[in-house]
Amino acid sequence: MAGTRVENRSETPFARIPVCDSDFNVIAYELMAGDKGQYQPALPEIISATLTDPRIHDLLNQRPALLLADAETVGLIYNELRFPMDQFWLMLESRQAIRIDPILIKGLKKRGAHFGLSLNHGDLPDLSDELLSHISFIRAPSEYYTKKHLNRQVDSNWRCIASEVDDENLFAALREQGIDTIQGRYLPRPETTDIKQIPSNKLIALEILNMLGDVNVSLEDLENLIVQDLQLYYKLLRFINSAYYNFNRKINSIKEALIYLGLNSLRSISLVIALSESTTRSPDLFYLALTRARMCELLAKSNGWPNESIFFNAGLISLLDVLLDIPMDTILSELPLSAAIKDAVLHFEGRTGAALQCAIYYEHVDWQKIEDSQFDKDLAHSAYLEASRWATALQQGLTNSAEA
């Protein structure tokens, strides 16, 4: 896609962990700050960065920031930091909550903050009725819900968040318990399908993707494919003429767009729009795919590796099964991809695989693995922030164009 070189500068790295509903819509992002090889809650630094650094703000993608807070930090925020708290969910470690004056929580709630409890071991301590009246959610490991450890302790009005949801069986068990808010590594990847033939609206996205891997593809080939779907053709031109690009003249054809965008960018944005129209999944899963793809591309650019569009494609391909609800084996059978891309997606091999794995490490907040990888941690962090910002702007541009 468009190509700015990633800045390589030393700074506190940040990452985010999505809090999702059962349809994988993100309702908040837990922000974490990294230090000395491990990610730890660093609430003052995160709040400062969220309010002052647009790159950190864009990590939230217009969602609330979930922050783990201790008693001392809650007091610090109340007494010394004077600003609206509407975008913050403050989560109190359950054993620390007993030390917090409910007056502080009441005051911060008036500024817009939401409060919750984090329970990682043992039972909830005895908390005052006044403090409990200010709580709106609780987070606990999945087994607390599947083994019904919390049934007598949780207020029916609280949102229950299950952490460490890493596989489909656990996800299904939680849904049976009525728990519909999760954190973890599980994504809705299909394993089997009854599809005899891939629907045409999904097939065209795969065909465009196939063209992206062919360095010899011509503009005429791309245009002939796009005009087969007039809705895609119309939406592509409308987006190119939107405020996202803000050209000083109207673009009336694919050939004109080539002059302003270049063939690689035109092919890539065609693919993005085709995928956005093909998926019925949560827009937040599409946003995840865009962020992953862009980060892979930026890592390649920053290392001076050629053919960075291949890295972008690998990032998208790695989540195609999630986006299209079609098993990866079926998708790959439709795409005559190079062995390098297949090996990267399936086995994380080669430079492309290394970039893809680094992007996934960031999604999982596996900071130690990033430190052990071949990428400089500051470069990886900058690529992560830039990818998130780019994906936020692109998705908002697509939304605005569709609503115009």
C-alpha positions as CSV (number, residue, x, y, z in Angstrom):
1,M,0.0,0.0,0.0
2,A,1.2,3.6,0.5
3,G,4.7,3.7,1.8
4,T,6.1,5.8,4.6
5,R,9.3,4.5,6.2
6,V,8.8,3.5,9.8
7,E,10.6,5.6,12.4
8,N,13.1,3.6,14.5
9,R,13.3,5.3,17.8
10,S,13.5,4.2,21.4
11,E,10.3,4.6,23.4
12,T,8.0,2.7,25.7
13,P,6.3,0.1,23.6
14,F,2.5,-0.3,23.9
15,A,0.2,-3.1,22.8
16,R,-3.5,-3.8,23.0
17,I,-5.7,-6.8,23.9
18,P,-9.2,-6.6,22.5
19,V,-12.2,-7.3,24.6
20,C,-14.8,-8.8,22.3
21,D,-18.4,-9.8,22.3
22,S,-19.5,-13.2,21.0
23,D,-19.6,-11.9,17.5
24,F,-16.0,-10.6,17.8
25,N,-17.0,-7.0,17.8
26,V,-14.4,-5.1,19.9
27,I,-16.1,-3.3,22.8
28,A,-12.8,-2.1,24.4
29,Y,-9.1,-2.5,24.1
30,E,-6.9,-3.3,27.1
31,L,-3.8,-1.2,26.8
32,M,-0.5,-2.5,28.1
33,A,3.0,-0.9,28.3
34,G,6.1,-3.0,27.9
35,D,9.3,-2.7,30.0
36,K,12.3,-5.0,30.5
37,G,11.0,-7.8,28.3
38,Q,7.6,-8.1,29.8
39,Y,4.3,-6.4,29.4
40,Q,3.0,-4.9,32.6
41,P,0.1,-2.5,33.4
42,A,1.6,1.0,33.4
43,L,-1.4,3.1,33.9
44,P,0.0,6.7,34.3
45,E,2.1,6.3,31.2
46,I,-0.8,4.8,29.2
47,I,-3.2,7.6,30.2
48,S,-0.7,10.2,29.3
49,A,0.1,8.6,26.0
50,T,-3.6,8.0,25.2
51,L,-4.4,11.7,25.7
52,T,-1.3,13.2,24.0
53,D,0.0,10.8,21.4
54,P,-2.2,10.4,18.4
55,R,-0.5,7.1,17.5
56,I,-1.5,5.6,20.9
57,H,-5.0,7.1,20.6
58,D,-5.4,5.4,17.2
59,L,-4.6,2.0,18.8
60,L,-8.1,2.3,20.4
61,N,-9.9,2.7,17.1
62,Q,-12.6,4.8,18.8
63,R,-13.1,2.2,21.6
64,P,-12.7,2.7,25.4
65,A,-9.3,1.9,27.0
66,L,-9.4,-0.8,29.6
67,L,-6.6,-0.2,32.2
68,L,-5.6,-2.3,35.2
69,A,-5.3,0.0,38.2
70,D,-4.1,-0.3,41.7
71,A,-5.3,1.7,44.8
72,E,-2.4,4.1,44.7
73,T,-2.9,5.0,41.0
74,V,-6.6,5.6,41.5
75,G,-5.8,8.1,44.2
76,L,-3.2,9.7,41.9
77,I,-5.7,10.1,39.1
78,Y,-8.4,11.5,41.4
79,N,-6.1,14.0,43.1
80,E,-3.7,15.2,40.5
81,L,-5.1,14.6,37.0
82,R,-8.0,16.7,36.0
83,F,-9.5,15.6,32.7
84,P,-12.6,13.7,31.4
85,M,-12.4,9.9,31.9
86,D,-15.2,8.9,29.4
87,Q,-12.8,6.8,27.3
88,F,-11.4,4.8,30.2
89,W,-12.5,1.6,31.9
90,L,-10.5,1.2,35.1
91,M,-10.2,-2.4,36.4
92,L,-9.3,-2.9,40.0
93,E,-7.3,-5.9,41.1
94,S,-9.8,-7.6,43.5
95,R,-7.5,-7.8,46.5
96,Q,-6.5,-4.1,46.0
97,A,-10.1,-3.0,45.7
98,I,-10.7,-3.3,49.5
99,R,-8.1,-0.5,50.0
100,I,-9.8,2.0,47.8
101,D,-12.0,4.8,49.2
102,P,-15.4,4.6,47.4
103,I,-15.4,8.4,47.3
104,L,-12.5,8.3,44.8
105,I,-14.4,5.9,42.6
106,K,-17.6,8.0,42.8
107,G,-15.7,11.1,41.9
108,L,-14.0,9.5,38.9
109,K,-17.3,8.0,37.7
110,K,-18.7,11.6,37.6
111,R,-15.9,12.3,35.2
112,G,-17.1,9.4,33.0
113,A,-14.9,6.5,34.1
114,H,-16.2,2.9,34.3
115,F,-15.0,0.6,37.1
116,G,-14.6,-3.1,37.2
117,L,-12.8,-5.9,39.1
118,S,-10.1,-8.3,38.0
119,L,-10.0,-11.7,39.7
120,N,-7.1,-13.9,39.0
121,H,-7.1,-16.3,41.9
122,G,-9.1,-17.1,45.0
123,D,-12.5,-15.6,45.7
124,L,-13.7,-12.1,45.7
125,P,-12.9,-10.4,49.0
126,D,-15.7,-8.9,51.1
127,L,-16.3,-5.4,49.6
128,S,-18.6,-2.7,50.8
129,D,-22.0,-2.4,49.3
130,E,-21.1,1.2,48.4
131,L,-18.0,0.1,46.4
132,L,-19.9,-2.7,44.7
133,S,-22.6,-0.3,43.6
134,H,-20.0,1.4,41.4
135,I,-18.8,-1.7,39.7
136,S,-20.1,-2.5,36.2
137,F,-17.9,-5.4,35.0
138,I,-15.7,-8.2,36.3
139,R,-12.9,-10.1,34.5
140,A,-11.8,-13.6,35.5
141,P,-10.1,-16.6,33.9
142,S,-12.4,-18.8,31.8
143,E,-12.4,-21.7,34.3
144,Y,-14.1,-19.5,36.9
145,Y,-17.1,-19.3,34.7
146,T,-17.1,-22.9,33.3
147,K,-16.7,-24.3,36.8
148,K,-19.3,-21.8,38.1
149,H,-17.0,-20.4,40.9
150,L,-18.5,-17.0,40.6
151,N,-22.2,-17.7,40.5
152,R,-22.9,-16.5,44.0
153,Q,-20.5,-13.5,43.9
154,V,-21.3,-11.7,40.7
155,D,-24.0,-9.1,40.5
156,S,-26.4,-9.9,37.7
157,N,-26.0,-6.4,36.2
158,W,-22.2,-6.8,35.8
159,R,-20.7,-7.5,32.4
160,C,-18.7,-10.8,32.8
161,I,-15.4,-10.9,30.9
162,A,-13.7,-14.3,30.4
163,S,-9.9,-14.2,29.8
164,E,-7.6,-16.8,28.4
165,V,-10.1,-17.9,25.7
166,D,-7.8,-19.7,23.3
167,D,-9.8,-22.4,21.6
168,E,-13.2,-23.1,20.1
169,N,-14.3,-25.7,22.8
170,L,-13.8,-23.1,25.6
171,F,-15.5,-20.4,23.6
172,A,-18.5,-22.7,23.1
173,A,-18.6,-23.7,26.7
174,L,-18.6,-20.1,27.8
175,R,-21.5,-19.2,25.5
176,E,-23.5,-22.1,27.1
177,Q,-22.9,-20.4,30.4
178,G,-24.2,-17.1,29.0
179,I,-20.7,-15.5,29.0
180,D,-20.5,-13.4,25.9
181,T,-17.5,-11.1,26.5
182,I,-14.0,-12.6,26.0
183,Q,-10.3,-12.0,25.8
184,G,-7.9,-14.5,24.3
185,R,-6.4,-15.9,21.1
186,Y,-9.4,-17.7,19.7
187,L,-10.7,-16.5,16.3
188,P,-13.7,-18.1,14.5
189,R,-11.7,-20.2,12.0
190,P,-13.9,-22.6,10.0
191,E,-12.7,-26.2,9.9
192,T,-15.2,-27.8,7.5
193,T,-17.5,-26.5,4.9
194,D,-20.5,-27.6,2.8
195,I,-19.7,-25.1,0.1
196,K,-19.6,-26.8,-3.3
197,Q,-18.6,-23.6,-5.1
198,I,-17.3,-20.4,-3.6
199,P,-19.9,-17.6,-4.0
200,S,-19.0,-15.1,-6.7
201,N,-18.8,-12.2,-4.4
202,K,-16.1,-14.0,-2.5
203,L,-14.5,-15.5,-5.5
204,I,-13.7,-12.1,-7.1
205,A,-11.8,-11.1,-4.0
206,L,-9.7,-14.3,-4.3
207,E,-9.1,-13.6,-8.0
208,I,-7.9,-10.1,-7.3
209,L,-5.7,-11.5,-4.6
210,N,-4.3,-13.9,-7.1
211,M,-3.5,-11.0,-9.4
212,L,-1.6,-9.3,-6.6
213,G,0.9,-12.1,-6.6
214,D,1.5,-11.8,-10.4
215,V,4.1,-9.2,-11.1
216,N,3.2,-9.3,-14.8
217,V,-0.5,-8.5,-14.4
218,S,-1.6,-5.5,-16.5
219,L,-4.0,-2.7,-15.8
220,E,-6.4,-4.1,-18.4
221,D,-6.5,-7.5,-16.6
222,L,-7.3,-5.8,-13.3
223,E,-10.0,-3.5,-14.9
224,N,-11.6,-6.4,-16.8
225,L,-11.9,-8.3,-13.5
226,I,-13.3,-5.4,-11.5
227,V,-16.0,-4.5,-14.1
228,Q,-17.4,-8.0,-13.8
229,D,-18.8,-6.7,-10.5
230,L,-20.4,-3.3,-11.2
231,Q,-21.0,-2.7,-7.5
232,L,-17.3,-3.2,-6.7
233,Y,-16.4,-1.0,-9.6
234,Y,-18.7,1.8,-8.4
235,K,-17.5,1.5,-4.8
236,L,-13.9,1.6,-5.8
237,L,-14.3,4.8,-7.8
238,R,-16.4,6.4,-5.0
239,F,-13.7,5.6,-2.5
240,I,-10.9,6.9,-4.7
241,N,-12.9,10.1,-5.0
242,S,-13.5,10.3,-1.2
243,A,-11.9,12.6,1.4
244,Y,-9.5,9.7,2.2
245,Y,-7.4,10.6,-0.9
246,N,-8.7,14.1,-1.4
247,F,-7.6,14.5,-5.0
248,N,-8.0,17.9,-6.6
249,R,-10.1,16.5,-9.5
250,K,-12.7,13.7,-9.9
251,I,-11.4,10.3,-11.0
252,N,-13.8,8.8,-13.6
253,S,-12.1,5.5,-14.5
254,I,-9.7,2.8,-13.4
255,K,-7.2,4.1,-15.9
256,E,-7.3,7.6,-14.4
257,A,-6.9,6.1,-10.9
258,L,-3.7,4.4,-12.1
259,I,-2.1,7.8,-12.8
260,Y,-2.7,9.0,-9.2
261,L,-2.2,5.7,-7.3
262,G,0.1,3.5,-9.3
263,L,-0.7,-0.1,-10.2
264,N,0.4,-1.7,-6.9
265,S,-1.7,0.7,-4.7
266,L,-4.6,0.4,-7.1
267,R,-4.5,-3.4,-7.0
268,S,-4.2,-3.4,-3.2
269,I,-7.1,-1.0,-2.5
270,S,-9.2,-3.0,-5.0
271,L,-8.5,-6.1,-2.9
272,V,-9.3,-4.3,0.4
273,I,-12.7,-3.1,-0.9
274,A,-13.5,-6.5,-2.4
275,L,-12.8,-8.2,0.9
276,S,-14.8,-5.6,2.9
277,E,-17.7,-6.4,0.6
278,S,-17.2,-10.2,0.8
279,T,-17.0,-10.7,4.5
280,T,-20.0,-11.0,6.8
281,R,-17.8,-11.1,9.9
282,S,-17.4,-8.3,12.4
283,P,-15.7,-5.2,11.0
284,D,-13.2,-5.5,13.8
285,L,-11.9,-8.8,12.3
286,F,-11.5,-7.0,9.0
287,Y,-9.6,-4.2,10.9
288,L,-7.4,-6.8,12.5
289,A,-6.5,-8.2,9.0
290,L,-5.7,-4.7,7.7
291,T,-3.5,-4.0,10.6
292,R,-1.7,-7.3,10.3
293,A,-1.2,-6.9,6.6
294,R,0.1,-3.3,6.9
295,M,2.5,-4.2,9.7
296,C,4.0,-7.0,7.6
297,E,4.5,-4.6,4.7
298,L,6.1,-1.9,7.0
299,L,8.5,-4.5,8.5
300,A,9.6,-5.4,5.0
301,K,10.1,-1.7,4.0
302,S,12.1,-0.9,7.1
303,N,14.4,-3.8,6.5
304,G,14.9,-2.9,2.8
305,W,13.4,-6.2,1.6
306,P,12.0,-6.1,-1.9
307,N,8.5,-6.9,-3.1
308,E,6.8,-5.6,0.1
309,S,3.4,-6.1,-1.4
310,I,4.0,-9.8,-0.9
311,F,4.2,-9.2,2.8
312,F,1.0,-7.2,2.8
313,N,-0.7,-10.0,0.9
314,A,0.5,-12.7,3.3
315,G,-0.9,-10.7,6.2
316,L,-4.3,-10.6,4.6
317,I,-4.2,-14.2,3.4
318,S,-3.4,-15.4,7.0
319,L,-6.9,-14.3,8.0
320,L,-8.9,-15.0,4.9
321,D,-10.5,-18.1,6.4
322,V,-11.8,-15.9,9.3
323,L,-13.0,-13.2,7.0
324,L,-14.7,-15.4,4.4
325,D,-15.8,-18.2,6.7
326,I,-14.2,-20.7,4.3
327,P,-11.5,-23.2,5.5
328,M,-8.0,-22.2,4.6
329,D,-7.4,-25.4,2.6
330,T,-10.3,-24.5,0.3
331,I,-9.1,-21.0,-0.1
332,L,-5.5,-22.1,-0.9
333,S,-6.8,-24.6,-3.4
334,E,-8.4,-21.6,-5.3
335,L,-5.2,-19.5,-5.2
336,P,-2.1,-20.6,-7.2
337,L,0.1,-18.8,-4.8
338,S,3.9,-19.1,-4.7
339,A,5.4,-21.6,-2.3
340,A,7.0,-18.7,-0.4
341,I,3.6,-17.2,0.5
342,K,2.0,-20.5,1.4
343,D,5.0,-21.5,3.6
344,A,4.8,-18.1,5.3
345,V,1.1,-18.4,6.0
346,L,1.1,-22.1,7.0
347,H,4.6,-22.4,8.6
348,F,6.0,-18.9,9.2
349,E,8.9,-19.7,7.0
350,G,11.2,-17.2,5.2
351,R,11.3,-13.4,5.6
352,T,7.6,-13.1,4.9
353,G,6.8,-15.7,7.6
354,A,9.1,-13.9,10.1
355,A,7.2,-10.6,9.5
356,L,3.9,-12.3,9.8
357,Q,4.9,-14.0,13.0
358,C,6.1,-10.7,14.4
359,A,2.8,-9.1,13.7
360,I,0.9,-12.0,15.4
361,Y,3.3,-11.7,18.4
362,Y,2.2,-8.1,18.8
363,E,-1.5,-9.1,18.6
364,H,-0.9,-11.7,21.4
365,V,1.3,-9.3,23.4
366,D,4.1,-11.9,23.3
367,W,6.7,-9.2,24.0
368,Q,9.5,-11.6,24.9
369,K,9.1,-13.4,21.6
370,I,9.4,-10.1,19.8
371,E,12.6,-9.4,21.6
372,D,13.9,-12.8,20.6
373,S,12.9,-12.4,16.9
374,Q,15.1,-11.0,14.2
375,F,13.3,-7.6,14.3
376,D,14.5,-4.6,16.3
377,K,11.9,-4.1,19.0
378,D,11.7,-0.3,18.5
379,L,11.2,-0.8,14.7
380,A,8.5,-3.4,15.4
381,H,6.7,-1.1,17.8
382,S,6.8,1.8,15.3
383,A,5.5,-0.5,12.6
384,Y,2.7,-1.7,14.9
385,L,1.6,1.8,15.7
386,E,1.7,3.0,12.1
387,A,-0.2,-0.1,10.9
388,S,-2.9,0.5,13.5
389,R,-3.2,4.1,12.6
390,W,-3.3,3.4,8.8
391,A,-6.0,0.7,9.3
392,T,-8.1,3.0,11.4
393,A,-7.9,5.8,8.8
394,L,-8.6,3.4,5.9
395,Q,-11.6,1.7,7.6
396,Q,-13.1,5.0,8.5
397,G,-12.5,6.2,4.9
398,L,-14.3,3.1,3.6
399,T,-17.2,3.7,6.1
400,N,-17.5,7.4,5.2
401,S,-17.4,6.6,1.5
402,A,-20.2,3.9,1.9
403,E,-22.4,6.4,3.8
404,A,-21.9,9.2,1.4
